[in-house]
Amino acid sequence: QVQLVESGGGLVQSGGSLRLSCAASGIPFSVYVMGWYRQAPGKQRELVASITSGGSTNYADSVKGRFTISRDNAKNTVYLQMNSLKLEDTAVYYCNGRLIARTYWGQGTQVTVSS
C-alpha cells in the first residue's frame, strides 16, 4: 500500500518560515520524482517545486528564492523549506510522487499565512 504522509503545516505570520515533510512508503522512493503542489480556495492545484531522483530541482516562479525542496532517500522523505512566507502562500500543500505513468498524492497539509 502506497502512502505519502505530509506534516509540518500550520499557522505562521507573514515573513515567517515553515518546513513541510512528506514521508513515503510502499514505493521505491529513490527513483521517484517528488513534488509539492498547493491549492488555494477557488484556485486550481499548482506545482510549487519538484525534485528528480538525481536531485535536479524545479520551482514555480512565485516561490523561487524563498522555497527549497530537498530529499533524503535514506529516510524516504521529501522536504519543503518555506521562508519569507507571504499571504498568498496560504493553501493546502500536497506531496506528489511520480514515476512515468504512476502518480500518488498525499492527503494534504494546511499552510496559513497571517498578516
PLY file of the C-alpha trace (Angstrom):
ply
format ascii 1.0
element vertex 115
property float x
property float y
property float z
element edge 114
property int vertex1
property int vertex2
end_header
0.00 0.00 0.00
1.39 3.35 -1.07
1.29 6.16 1.45
2.51 9.73 1.28
2.08 11.44 4.63
2.64 15.16 4.92
3.40 17.03 8.12
4.63 20.42 9.22
1.82 22.69 8.12
0.29 25.29 10.37
-0.30 28.96 11.01
2.59 31.37 10.57
2.93 35.13 10.32
3.90 36.82 7.11
7.68 36.70 6.73
7.97 33.56 8.78
9.14 30.06 7.90
7.79 26.53 7.88
9.23 23.20 6.84
6.97 20.60 5.34
7.85 16.92 5.33
6.43 14.05 3.32
7.21 10.50 4.35
6.67 7.90 1.65
6.11 4.18 1.96
5.21 1.42 -0.47
7.21 2.84 -3.39
10.87 2.70 -4.45
11.26 6.26 -3.26
14.73 6.95 -4.63
13.64 6.59 -8.27
10.52 8.71 -7.99
10.21 12.34 -8.95
8.83 14.00 -5.84
6.96 17.24 -5.80
4.97 19.67 -3.74
1.75 21.16 -5.09
-0.65 23.58 -3.49
-4.27 24.53 -3.88
-5.76 27.73 -2.56
-9.53 28.18 -2.17
-11.17 28.72 -5.55
-7.96 28.07 -7.45
-6.50 25.15 -9.34
-3.83 22.97 -7.86
-0.40 24.20 -8.94
3.13 22.87 -8.85
5.29 24.52 -6.22
8.51 22.56 -6.56
9.81 19.20 -7.71
12.98 17.18 -7.37
14.16 14.32 -9.53
15.86 11.13 -8.43
19.15 12.76 -9.34
18.44 15.85 -7.27
17.55 18.31 -10.02
15.01 20.83 -8.82
12.32 22.95 -10.40
10.36 25.79 -8.81
7.34 27.88 -9.59
8.37 31.47 -10.31
6.32 32.66 -7.35
8.46 30.75 -4.84
11.93 30.94 -6.37
14.45 32.21 -3.88
12.12 31.59 -0.94
11.35 27.86 -1.00
13.77 24.94 -1.14
12.87 21.35 -1.93
15.14 18.53 -0.82
15.00 14.80 -0.35
16.53 12.20 1.93
16.40 8.86 0.16
17.60 7.02 3.25
14.51 8.26 5.10
12.11 8.09 2.13
11.25 11.71 2.85
10.95 14.89 0.82
11.02 18.32 2.40
9.89 21.80 1.50
11.59 24.60 3.38
9.47 27.72 3.06
10.97 31.07 4.03
9.71 34.64 3.74
6.16 33.38 3.60
3.54 35.64 2.09
-0.22 35.82 2.48
-0.60 34.38 -1.00
1.23 31.22 0.04
-1.82 30.22 2.06
-3.08 26.91 0.65
-3.33 23.21 1.20
0.02 21.70 0.26
0.12 18.24 -1.28
3.00 15.85 -1.67
3.24 14.06 -5.01
5.27 11.09 -6.16
5.57 10.36 -9.85
7.25 7.68 -11.95
6.33 7.51 -15.64
2.56 6.84 -15.64
2.22 6.27 -11.90
1.41 9.14 -9.62
0.47 9.25 -5.96
-0.78 12.00 -3.70
-0.71 12.70 -0.01
-3.73 13.90 1.92
-2.50 17.47 2.14
-1.46 19.79 4.93
-2.82 23.28 5.52
-0.48 26.25 5.49
-1.99 29.54 6.59
-0.01 32.77 6.49
-1.41 35.65 8.54
-0.61 39.36 8.46
0 1
1 2
2 3
3 4
4 5
5 6
6 7
7 8
8 9
9 10
10 11
11 12
12 13
13 14
14 15
15 16
16 17
17 18
18 19
19 20
20 21
21 22
22 23
23 24
24 25
25 26
26 27
27 28
28 29
29 30
30 31
31 32
32 33
33 34
34 35
35 36
36 37
37 38
38 39
39 40
40 41
41 42
42 43
43 44
44 45
45 46
46 47
47 48
48 49
49 50
50 51
51 52
52 53
53 54
54 55
55 56
56 57
57 58
58 59
59 60
60 61
61 62
62 63
63 64
64 65
65 66
66 67
67 68
68 69
69 70
70 71
71 72
72 73
73 74
74 75
75 76
76 77
77 78
78 79
79 80
80 81
81 82
82 83
83 84
84 85
85 86
86 87
87 88
88 89
89 90
90 91
91 92
92 93
93 94
94 95
95 96
96 97
97 98
98 99
99 100
100 101
101 102
102 103
103 104
104 105
105 106
106 107
107 108
108 109
109 110
110 111
111 112
112 113
113 114
